[in-house]
Amino acid sequence: MKLVVILTTVVLVSAVPKPPRLGFRNIYKNPIKTLHPDVKTPRIIGGHEVTPHSIPYSAFLELYSGNDGWYCGGSLISENYVVTSAHCTYSTQSPVEATIILGAHRPFDLEDSQVELVSTEITIHENYDNEEIVNDIAVIKLPTPVEFNNYIDPIALPSFSDADNDYENALVTASGWGLTDGHGTTVSEVLNFVQLTVISNLDCQTYFGTLESSILCTSGLQNSGVCNGDGGGPLVTDQVLIGIVSFTVPYCLDGYPSAFTRVTSFLDWLGENTDVIIE
């Protein structure tokens, strides 16, 4: 049975009828480089189902604003905070309410491992730009501290000594419940993962144009990358969170890079806006 913890301060917000079908909150950049004309169809993202509950920091997010709702991902970084992307929590209309499901492998099933919480206490980076897609990071404060166990456990953040590490050529892992087909309409029923390789920003710029140094890219070769519904999810190496899913090209086409918020660029901000002690 799920343990449901709800903030008393959001009772009136929660009373608003939820949309019957949730969409995706993803941001795309149209590439400046066109690949070989044979690349015409959406790729099947080259991932695999994870061993259930082997990524215990994964957070499945349902976000609502007025009559609109969408799915995203996130990462548990302490007993009180989940980090995600700003584009997942941004709204120009009414305030956003987040339903956070921790300890899930199949978030649409009633797994005994799951803990579900609801919060409206969301902090978006003050310099987030929805058009340029920069400073794409946000944190959600949980209404009550979550207890760690075999199914729910936080991911470590980089240390300040890692601030100059660009992670170029590093083998990294992205995970999420996003689409496995760029033309799909529903998120995955199970948590998937894919192994990727970090490329230099110089290489990434040949596809997207000038990029801020606070963006990290992975290669889109070998049918691998992130897609709709993965937004806000984790990019990890050596059990350290180094990226947050930010954007890709429309339909998640094969051959194009995936872009992530570079966590090392926001260590000060995370230290100021969460309870995580960064050394």
Disulfide bonds with the S-S distance in Angstrom:
Cys72-Cys88 2.04
Cys204-Cys217 2.10
Cys227-Cys252 1.91
